[in-house]
């Protein structure tokens, strides 16, 4: 129903920054709560951040990224972003864009899940 394509991953040194982008298809992007999850090798997929539908006035973050990462959206461009600053080696993972027409951003945060997923983009942070 909705397609998500992530970009912007790469290899950076600890303390550096990256901005991930997620492009969404369709005319109803503003109706979806959006989020970012990540999966490190040998680990389960974990919640990173979420943003509310429409105006995106409410955001949620995992404790591990609070104060370092910032999620935002641009409904006119069908885009969601994850600005990552002060990166740490433990941030190394495949990052997935997520969308949900029915879950709120709060429930995406509480339930640690979403209905739609992108293909993922690799982020590697060296020490």
C-alpha positions, 0 to 999 in steps of 0.5 A: 500500500505504501512504499518506503525507501531509506537513504543517507546511511554510511560510515562515520567516525564516532562523534560524527553526524548523519542524516537519514532520509525516507521517501514515502509513496502515495497521496496520504503520507500525512495520515501516517505516523512515521518512525525509525527502527534499527537492527544491529548484527545478532540483535532484535529490531529496536525502536529508535524514534517516532513522529505523529501524523499530520503536523508531526508535533509529537515525537518519541525517542529511545533512551539510548538516542535521546538528545542526540537524534531528531526525527522530522517530517515534510508532508509536502515532500512525503519525506521523513528524516532522522538527524543523528549527531554525536554518533557512537559505535553502538549506533551501528545498525541497519536503520529502517523507516516505518509507517503506520496509518492506524497506530499513533506515534505514541503506540509505535513507541509503546508497542515497538512496532509498525505496519509498513517497513522500508528496506533499510540503510546501513549506518556504521560508526567507527571508534 
